[in-house]
Each structure stands twice: as structure tokens, then as C-alpha cells.
């Protein structure tokens, strides 16, 4: 009797998954509006809305380095109608620095890789240093610490800034913002002299001459900003990284939904108009199935978690338990 009941439930779930989606899908983006990651997620979800003829609604749920929004999705029902714009910040770096109520592997189903922009060390257009070496020389002087903004404590940008300090001996004062948009806005306005932020978040201001990039964290120079050297070619290969994003859901998401979503995301990223936009923002996107994306997730946790914990132990982060 029990076996027949379980078989019936399994068949019902399978049928439901095959029919999915029959109503709008909410995609939680765990940061404030305005960053390059949000633009990437919205572009891909817009394509999915057209292809699947159902709305994929991106909702910003920021806070605690992205872990508040991630935690909400970890607790959601695994029916395919609540997903997460996951990423290295919210699911790799911040959980190693802050007290969170989820495990980034056990409590999620990782669906598809979206790619991500490199980080840039950018300065206000009126700030004197014009090269990375000049910036370092000034940061090591007697006067004072140079402030650098980031999208927030525990974000990937923040961690790369802390790694940069460790590698170079630069005296820098971290100014955390509540998202990449506010950090870039203050940089352009001259309220802070420098910032670590994604290329996508600041690219329009670089083109307009309102900010200047000193170095970029991509493996090679970005096509659209070929005059900006990489950190690697300046001697800091440890700073080769992208602030990548993906699509994830709660643990236990039905396999048919995962398979269909993965195929749809990869198809969206292959569209000429989307590819052109991604290339313009220097976004690198590998073509991964769900299993490969999960393995990539594990590798990134192994790479960044020790650095994140070291930053915490050095006093760069004040840990505050997050609400359950």
C-alpha cells in the first residue's frame, strides 16, 4: 500500500515537472539594484520569459553579502517557482565570513552557470594616480589610508580588495556599501577615491570618462577596454577571478526542471544579442551542464573560503549572526 502511494506521488511530481512552468517564476537576486550581476541575471531571465512563455520575475532581496536572499531560497519549496541568482559572493565568500543558516552545496540545487564580469580597481576621474604603481605608491605613503568602496562587507569585491591589500602591502580603508550601484555612484561623485567593483557595474562611467580603471581581474584584457592591464600582467596573478553568477534552486528540485532550465539558460547565453552584450562587459561564460556547474561551485568554495576566513580573522569582517 505504501509503495503504491509513493509511486503515485512520484508520478504526480514527474507530471508536474514536465508541465512546468504554469505560473510566474520568482528569481531572487540577493543584492541591491544597479550592479553588473543583476544586469546579467535580468538579461538571461528576460530571454527565458520569452522562450518559455512565462514570466521570470527578478526580485532584489539584498543584505549580509547576499546571504539573506540566498537563505530565503534555501528554505523555499523545491517546485521550480522560487529560484536564486546565486554567485560567488552570496554562496561562496559571504558564508565563509558570516554566520549563515544554510550550506551552499547541501541546501541548494545548482542549475546553470551564467558567467560573470571581472573586477576592476577603479578611481575617480579626478584622482591623481593614473597607474596601479602610482596608486600603490600613494597608498604606502605616510599621509593616510586610501579609501576603497565595495558593494558590501563579505562580497567578492570586498574579498578581492582585501587580497589586493595582502599581496601589495597597500594601506587601504574599506568602505562597504549596500550594493554595487551605490558604491559606483559615490566613486563617480568623488565621495570616495577608489573602488573594487565589477566591470559591468562601472563600464558606462569608464566610457564616459567619469572613472578610470587601473587594473582588471580577467585572465586576459577585456575586448572593450583593451587599454586596461590585467592584475596578472602587472605581477598579481592571484587576482585573476570573475565575480560569477549562476541559477540555483532549493535542494531537491526535480531533475526534469533542472535539465530543462539548464538547456534554456545555455541557449539564452548563445543568442547573438546577449553574447554581444556579455562580450562588451568582459563577461566570461563557460558552457556547463548542471553537474559540471555543481563541481565548479565546489572548486570555488575550496579556493575562496580560506581567503575569506583569513580576512575575517584579520578583523576585516565583523561577524553578525543572521536571522533564522
C-alpha positions in Angstrom: 0.0 0.0 0.0 2.8 2.4 1.0 4.7 1.6 -2.2 1.7 2.3 -4.3 1.2 5.7 -2.6 4.8 6.6 -3.0 4.7 5.6 -6.7 1.6 7.8 -7.2 3.3 10.8 -5.6 6.4 10.3 -7.8 4.3 10.1 -10.9 2.4 13.3 -9.9 5.6 15.2 -9.2 7.0 14.0 -12.6 3.9 15.1 -14.4 4.0 18.5 -12.7 7.7 19.0 -13.5 7.1 18.2 -17.2 4.3 20.8 -17.3 6.4 23.4 -15.5 6.2 26.4 -15.6 2.4 27.1 -15.4 2.8 30.4 -13.5 5.4 33.1 -13.0 8.7 32.1 -11.6 10.4 34.3 -8.9 14.2 34.6 -9.2 15.6 36.2 -6.0 18.7 38.3 -6.7 20.3 38.8 -3.3 21.9 42.2 -3.9 20.7 45.8 -4.5 19.8 47.0 -8.0 22.4 48.5 -10.2 25.3 46.0 -10.3 26.6 44.1 -13.3 25.4 40.8 -11.8 21.8 42.0 -11.7 22.0 43.1 -15.3 23.3 39.7 -16.3 20.6 37.8 -14.5 17.8 40.1 -15.8 19.0 39.7 -19.4 19.0 35.9 -19.2 15.7 35.7 -17.3 14.2 38.0 -19.9 15.2 35.5 -22.6 13.7 32.7 -20.5 10.5 34.6 -20.2 10.2 34.8 -24.0 11.3 31.2 -24.7 9.1 29.5 -22.0 6.2 32.0 -22.4 6.1 32.6 -18.7 7.4 35.4 -16.6 10.7 35.1 -14.7 10.4 37.9 -12.2 13.7 39.1 -10.7 13.3 40.3 -7.1 16.1 42.1 -5.2 16.4 40.8 -1.7 19.7 42.3 -0.5 21.6 42.1 2.8 24.5 40.5 4.6 26.6 40.0 1.5 23.8 38.3 -0.4 23.2 35.6 2.3 19.7 36.9 3.3 18.3 36.3 -0.2 20.2 33.0 -0.6 18.8 31.8 2.8 15.3 32.6 1.7 15.6 30.4 -1.4 17.3 27.6 0.6 14.1 27.4 2.7 11.7 27.6 -0.3 9.6 24.8 -1.7 11.5 22.9 -4.4 8.9 23.2 -7.1 10.7 25.4 -9.5 8.9 28.6 -8.8 11.4 30.2 -6.4 15.0 30.3 -7.8 18.2 32.2 -6.9 20.6 34.3 -8.8 23.4 32.6 -7.0 27.0 33.5 -7.1 30.5 33.6 -5.7 29.6 36.5 -3.3 26.4 35.2 -1.8 27.1 31.5 -1.8 30.9 31.2 -1.5 32.6 34.2 0.0 30.0 35.6 2.5 29.1 32.2 4.1 32.7 31.8 5.0 32.8 35.2 6.6 29.4 35.5 8.3 27.1 33.3 10.3 24.5 31.8 8.0 21.8 29.2 8.3 22.5 27.3 5.1 25.1 25.1 3.4 25.9 26.2 -0.1 26.1 22.7 -1.5 23.7 20.6 0.7 20.8 23.1 0.7 20.7 24.1 -3.0 20.3 22.6 -6.4 22.8 24.3 -8.7 21.2 24.6 -12.2 23.2 26.6 -14.6 26.3 28.9 -14.9 25.7 32.4 -16.2 29.2 33.7 -16.1 30.3 36.9 -14.7 32.3 40.1 -15.1 35.9 40.6 -13.9 36.6 43.0 -11.1 38.3 46.3 -11.7 40.2 48.6 -9.4 38.7 52.0 -10.5 39.4 55.5 -9.3 37.5 58.8 -9.7 38.5 60.6 -12.8 39.9 63.5 -10.7 42.0 61.3 -8.5 45.7 61.7 -9.2 47.1 58.2 -9.7 46.9 57.1 -13.3 48.6 53.7 -13.0 48.5 50.9 -10.5 52.0 51.6 -9.4 51.2 55.2 -8.7 48.2 54.1 -6.7 50.3 51.7 -4.7 53.0 54.4 -4.1 50.4 56.7 -2.7 48.7 54.1 -0.6 52.0 53.3 1.1 52.8 56.9 2.0 52.6 58.5 5.4 49.6 60.7 4.8 46.7 58.3 5.3 44.9 55.2 4.1 43.2 55.5 0.7 39.5 54.5 0.9 38.2 51.9 -1.4 34.5 51.2 -1.8 32.9 47.8 -2.4 29.3 46.5 -2.8 29.4 45.4 0.9 31.2 43.5 3.6 31.6 39.9 2.7 31.1 40.4 -1.1 33.6 39.1 -3.7 34.7 42.7 -4.4 35.5 43.2 -0.8 37.5 40.0 -0.6 39.5 40.8 -3.7 40.2 44.2 -2.2 41.5 42.5 1.0 43.6 40.1 -1.1 45.0 43.0 -3.0 46.0 44.7 0.3 47.6 41.5 1.5 49.6 41.0 -1.8 50.8 44.5 -2.2 51.1 46.0 1.3 48.8 48.8 0.3 47.2 50.8 3.2 43.6 50.9 2.2 40.5 51.7 4.2 37.4 49.6 3.2 34.1 51.5 2.8 31.3 49.0 2.5 28.1 50.0 0.6 24.8 48.3 0.3 25.3 47.2 -3.3 27.5 47.9 -6.3 25.3 50.7 -7.6 25.7 53.0 -4.5 29.5 52.3 -4.4 29.9 53.3 -8.1 27.7 56.4 -7.6 29.8 57.6 -4.7 33.0 56.9 -6.7 31.8 58.9 -9.7 30.6 61.7 -7.5 34.1 61.9 -5.8 32.9 60.9 -2.3 35.4 58.0 -2.4 38.7 58.0 -4.4 38.6 54.3 -5.5 36.6 51.1 -5.5 36.7 47.4 -6.3 33.7 46.6 -8.4 32.6 44.6 -11.4 33.3 45.8 -14.9 29.6 45.7 -15.7 28.7 48.0 -12.9 31.1 50.7 -13.9 31.6 50.3 -17.6 29.4 53.1 -18.7 31.2 55.5 -16.4 34.6 54.4 -17.7 33.5 55.0 -21.3 32.2 58.5 -20.2 35.5 59.4 -18.6 33.9 59.8 -15.1 36.0 57.0 -13.7 39.3 55.3 -14.6 40.3 51.7 -14.4 43.8 50.9 -13.2 43.7 47.1 -13.5 41.2 44.3 -14.3 41.0 40.8 -12.8 40.2 38.9 -16.1 42.6 36.3 -17.4 43.2 38.5 -20.5 42.4 42.1 -21.4 38.8 42.8 -22.0 38.0 43.5 -25.6 36.0 46.6 -24.8 38.7 48.0 -22.5 41.9 46.8 -24.1 44.0 49.6 -22.7 43.4 48.4 -19.1 46.1 45.9 -18.0 45.2 42.8 -16.1 46.4 42.3 -12.5 48.2 39.2 -13.7 50.4 41.1 -16.3 51.2 43.6 -13.5 52.5 40.8 -11.4 49.5 39.7 -9.3 48.2 36.5 -11.0 46.4 35.6 -7.7 43.9 38.3 -8.6 42.7 36.5 -11.7 39.0 36.0 -11.0 35.5 36.8 -12.2 32.5 37.7 -10.0 30.4 34.9 -11.5 26.7 34.3 -11.1 24.5 31.3 -11.7 21.0 30.0 -11.4 20.2 27.8 -8.4 17.1 26.5 -6.5 16.3 24.8 -3.2 17.7 21.3 -2.6 15.5 18.6 -4.1 14.5 20.4 -7.3 13.0 17.9 -9.7 15.5 16.6 -12.3 13.3 17.4 -15.3 13.1 21.1 -14.2 16.8 21.2 -13.7 17.6 19.7 -17.1 15.1 22.0 -18.9 16.3 25.1 -17.1 20.0 24.3 -17.8 19.3 23.9 -21.5 17.3 27.1 -21.7 19.9 29.1 -19.9 22.7 27.8 -22.2 20.5 28.6 -25.2 19.9 32.1 -23.9 23.6 32.8 -23.4 24.2 31.6 -27.0 21.9 34.2 -28.5 23.9 36.7 -30.6 22.4 39.8 -28.9 23.1 38.6 -25.4 26.6 37.3 -26.4 27.4 40.8 -27.8 26.4 42.5 -24.6 28.3 40.0 -22.4 31.5 40.5 -24.5 31.1 44.3 -24.2 31.1 43.9 -20.4 34.0 41.4 -20.4 31.8 38.6 -19.1 33.3 35.1 -19.4 30.7 32.3 -19.5 31.7 28.6 -19.8 29.1 26.2 -21.2 28.4 23.9 -18.2 25.7 21.3 -17.5 24.2 21.1 -14.0 26.6 18.5 -12.8 29.7 20.5 -14.0 28.3 23.7 -12.5 28.0 21.9 -9.1 31.6 20.8 -9.4 32.6 24.3 -10.3 30.8 25.5 -7.2 32.7 23.1 -5.0 36.0 24.2 -6.5 35.3 27.9 -5.9 34.4 27.2 -2.3 37.7 25.4 -1.9 39.5 28.4 -3.5 37.9 31.4 -1.8 36.7 30.1 1.6 40.2 30.0 3.2 40.9 33.6 2.0 37.5 34.7 3.3 38.2 33.2 6.7 41.6 34.7 6.8 40.1 38.2 6.1 37.6 37.6 9.0 40.4 36.5 11.4 42.4 39.6 10.4 39.5 41.8 11.6 38.2 42.8 8.1 34.8 41.5 8.9 32.6 41.7 12.0 30.5 38.6 12.1 26.9 39.1 13.0 24.5 36.0 13.1 21.8 36.3 10.6 18.1 35.8 11.4 16.8 32.3 11.0 
